[in-house]
Amino acid sequence: MKIYPRFKLWLENEEGQFLLGEGTFKLLEDIGLTGSLSEAAKKSSISYAHAWKKIRKVEKMMGKSLLVKSRGGVGGGHSTLTDDGRALLERFTDTKRIINESL
């Protein structure tokens, strides 16, 4: 029988409080790809309100904005990641890559 190592990655703040895990990472990643919080929420099978709540929680804990949002109109709204949002995704991705390479 072969045994394979597996892991779950999450980030915590300085006080050891949960900040970001796979679900919120994927949500932010999808926002970056689609330019839409609504579309990213659909891809994650969660409501827009729940997605927005997850983002706001991380923003509050970090004291930084992760998204720049524009309200909907004829073409609908748009969401883009801030530099801090992209940096958080990079940190998560780099950490995951380093762990995977060591397995």
C-alpha positions in Angstrom: 0.0 0.0 0.0 1.3 3.4 -0.9 0.9 6.3 1.5 0.8 9.9 0.3 1.2 13.0 2.5 -1.6 15.6 2.4 -2.0 18.9 4.1 -4.4 21.8 4.6 -2.9 25.3 4.5 -4.2 28.3 6.2 -2.8 31.6 7.3 -3.1 33.1 10.7 -2.5 36.6 12.1 0.1 37.5 14.7 -2.4 36.5 17.5 -2.9 33.0 15.9 -6.4 33.8 14.6 -7.5 32.2 11.4 -7.1 34.6 8.5 -7.3 32.8 5.2 -7.8 29.2 4.1 -8.3 27.4 0.8 -11.9 28.6 0.4 -11.2 32.3 0.7 -8.0 31.9 -1.3 -10.0 30.4 -4.1 -12.6 33.1 -3.9 -9.9 35.8 -4.1 -8.2 34.0 -7.0 -11.5 33.8 -8.9 -12.2 37.5 -8.3 -8.8 38.2 -9.8 -9.6 36.0 -12.8 -13.2 37.0 -13.4 -13.2 40.6 -12.2 -16.4 39.9 -10.4 -17.3 39.0 -6.8 -20.6 37.7 -7.9 -19.1 35.3 -10.5 -16.4 34.2 -8.0 -19.2 33.5 -5.4 -21.1 31.4 -8.0 -17.9 29.4 -8.8 -17.5 28.7 -5.0 -21.2 27.8 -4.7 -21.8 30.4 -2.0 -24.0 33.5 -1.9 -22.7 36.9 -2.9 -23.5 38.1 0.7 -21.4 35.2 2.2 -18.5 35.9 -0.2 -18.6 39.6 0.7 -18.6 38.7 4.4 -15.6 36.5 4.0 -13.6 39.2 2.2 -14.6 41.9 4.7 -13.5 39.7 7.6 -10.0 39.2 6.2 -9.8 43.0 5.3 -10.8 43.9 8.9 -8.3 41.5 10.4 -5.5 42.8 8.2 -6.5 46.4 8.3 -6.1 46.5 4.5 -8.5 46.5 1.5 -8.2 43.5 -0.7 -10.7 44.6 -3.4 -11.5 47.7 -5.3 -15.2 47.5 -6.3 -17.3 49.6 -8.7 -21.1 49.5 -8.5 -23.1 47.9 -11.1 -24.7 49.8 -13.9 -25.6 48.9 -17.5 -22.6 46.5 -17.8 -22.7 45.4 -14.1 -20.2 46.0 -11.4 -16.5 45.1 -11.3 -14.1 44.0 -8.6 -10.3 44.0 -8.9 -7.7 42.9 -6.4 -5.6 45.6 -4.7 -1.9 45.3 -4.4 -2.4 43.9 -0.9 -5.0 41.4 -2.2 -2.5 40.2 -4.9 0.3 40.0 -2.3 -1.8 37.9 0.0 -2.6 35.5 -2.9 1.1 35.3 -3.8 2.0 34.5 -0.2 -0.5 31.7 0.0 0.5 30.3 -3.4 4.3 30.5 -2.6 3.8 28.8 0.8 1.8 26.0 -0.8 4.3 25.6 -3.6 7.2 25.3 -1.1 5.4 22.7 1.0 4.4 20.7 -2.1 8.0 20.7 -3.4 9.2 19.3 -0.1 6.8 16.4 -0.1 
